[in-house]
Every structure is written in C-alpha cells, then in structure tokens.
C-alpha cells in the first residue's frame, strides 16, 4: 500500500503527544526525547509525523493536512467527547462538521502548535 504522511512542526513534542493521545492516537517508534521527532498513528491508515520546532508560533503556523475517513460525523462526536477546549493563546480548537460545495462532510482540528488537521468523508457515505 502506498500513502502520504504529513510532517508538521511541534513547539513541544511531549505536549503534542499528549494532545493527540487524548484523541486516540498512539505513539509509534521512539519517544520524543530520542530524535526530536514523533510518529503518531490512529488505526491502520492514519499517521501523523511531528518534528520539534520550539519557536513555531501557533497563531501564524500555516502547516496543515487532510485526513479522509469513513464517517466524519462519528469521528467528530468521538473527539468532541474528549473536550478540546478552545485556547485563544494557541488557536487550538475543534470546529463543527459542515457540508462543502465539493461534496465532502468536513470538520477541522487545530492543535496547540497551530497545525490545522481537516477531516472529511464524502457526503452520503
């Protein structure tokens, strides 16, 4: 199987690890202290990589990725249950699902380093 993996900056790898673990991601590979890099996975097909960049400004960070899932509403409900509180200092938040003009049902998550993770599934899937 071939697939692409996003690599995004993290102002604090331990903070990033804890943020995504709350959403059900698991660390794959070495811990953040070993290489200044972490690999996080959710299920068999979703993988996010982060490198340590302490000076990243979460309010101006323009890194992002898109994850296609079977049911965006179900995943949003699961993540909403975790309680991601909006944080004006970092821009971190979980935004509600909506239908797009291009046929996707999507929601967005912004982590504490300002990375935008958009999640979507085809409408009616």
C-alpha positions in Angstrom: 0.0 0.0 0.0 1.2 3.5 -0.8 0.2 6.6 1.0 1.5 10.1 2.0 2.3 11.1 5.6 2.2 14.8 6.7 5.1 16.1 8.7 4.2 19.1 10.9 6.1 21.2 13.4 5.6 20.9 17.2 6.5 23.6 19.7 6.7 20.9 22.3 6.7 17.2 21.3 5.5 16.0 24.7 2.6 18.4 24.6 1.7 17.3 21.0 1.9 13.6 22.0 -0.4 14.2 25.0 -2.9 16.2 22.9 -3.2 13.6 20.2 -3.2 10.6 22.6 -6.4 12.1 24.1 -7.9 11.7 20.6 -7.0 8.1 20.4 -3.6 8.3 18.6 -0.8 6.1 19.6 2.9 6.7 19.5 4.8 4.6 17.0 8.5 4.4 17.3 10.9 6.2 19.6 9.8 8.8 22.2 10.2 12.5 21.6 13.4 12.8 23.5 15.3 10.4 21.4 15.2 12.1 17.9 13.2 15.3 18.4 10.6 13.7 16.3 7.4 11.6 16.9 5.2 9.4 14.8 1.5 9.1 15.8 -1.0 6.7 14.4 -4.7 6.2 14.6 -6.0 2.9 13.4 -4.2 1.2 10.5 -4.3 4.0 7.9 -3.8 7.4 9.7 -0.3 8.5 10.6 1.0 12.0 11.5 4.6 12.9 12.0 5.9 15.9 14.0 9.3 17.4 14.3 10.5 19.6 17.2 10.3 23.3 16.5 10.2 25.2 19.8 9.9 28.6 18.1 6.8 27.8 16.0 4.1 30.4 16.5 0.8 28.6 16.8 -1.1 31.7 15.7 0.9 32.0 12.4 1.7 28.4 11.7 0.4 27.5 8.2 1.0 23.7 8.2 -2.0 21.5 7.6 -3.1 18.1 6.4 -6.3 16.4 5.3 -7.5 13.1 6.5 -10.2 11.1 4.7 -12.3 9.0 7.0 -15.4 6.8 6.5 -17.6 8.9 8.8 -16.5 12.4 9.7 -19.5 13.0 12.0 -18.8 9.9 14.1 -15.1 10.9 14.5 -16.1 14.4 15.4 -18.5 13.2 18.0 -15.8 10.9 19.5 -13.3 13.8 19.6 -15.9 16.2 20.9 -16.4 13.9 23.8 -12.7 14.3 24.8 -13.4 18.0 25.4 -10.9 20.0 23.3 -11.3 23.5 24.9 -10.7 26.5 22.6 -7.4 28.2 23.5 -7.0 31.8 22.3 -3.3 31.7 23.1 -2.6 28.9 20.7 -5.7 28.9 18.4 -6.3 25.3 19.4 -9.9 24.2 18.8 -12.3 21.6 17.4 -14.6 23.1 14.8 -18.0 21.5 13.9 -18.7 19.5 10.8 -20.2 21.1 7.8 -21.1 20.2 4.2 -18.8 21.6 1.5 -19.6 22.6 -2.1 -17.3 19.9 -3.3 -19.3 17.0 -1.8 -17.5 16.4 1.5 -18.6 16.5 5.1 -15.8 18.0 7.0 -14.6 19.3 10.3 -11.3 20.8 11.5 -9.0 20.5 14.4 -6.2 22.9 15.3 -3.6 21.6 17.7 -1.6 23.5 20.3 1.2 24.2 17.8 -1.3 25.7 15.3 -1.4 22.8 12.9 -4.7 22.5 11.0 -6.0 19.0 10.6 -9.0 18.8 8.3 -11.1 15.6 8.4 -13.7 14.7 5.9 -15.8 12.0 4.3 -17.9 12.0 1.2 -21.5 13.4 1.8 -23.9 10.5 2.0 -21.2 7.9 2.6 
